[in-house]
Amino acid sequence: MRTCRRVSFQIDTSGTIHTVTGRVAWALQKLLSAGESGIITAAFPGTRLSEYVRLLRSKGVHIETLRERHGGEFPGTYGRYVLRSRITVVSSRATNP
């Protein structure tokens, strides 16, 4: 049986409680844990981090994308996602669907 996450939260004490599940809840928890250092896709291979960020933004969560340059064989840029909203977690739990 697989474990799924479920997180209910408020944004900036707005009063509205939002709930996210699965990988979106996982991404929110990662953003909360990372603080000002933010998170990058390269740290979590195989995830669709940009999609989870998009879904959180659709709920009103302010997440800034910082563009950072990188070198190496294929130089370019990547995005670092930094949570800017003040989030209050109302409940967080693992469920077994």
C-alpha positions, 0 to 999 in steps of 0.5 A: 500500500502506498502512502499519500500526504495530505496538508491543510494550510492557511496563507497569511492568516487569510482564514481560508483553509486550503488542502493539498494532497500527494506530491503537491503536499510533498512540495509544500512541505519541502518549500516550508523546510527549505526556507530562504534557500528554496528548492531546485528540480535537480535536488529531486530528480523524477519529480514534476516540481514546476507543476506542483509549484503551479498548482500551489500558486493556483491556490494563492501561494506566493512562490518566487522563481529565482533564475540562477546560472550554472556552468558545466558541459551544458551551461544555462539557467535553472529556477530556484523556488522560494516560498514567500507566503507566510503559511500556517499548517493546520494539519498534516498527515500521511494517509493510505489510499 
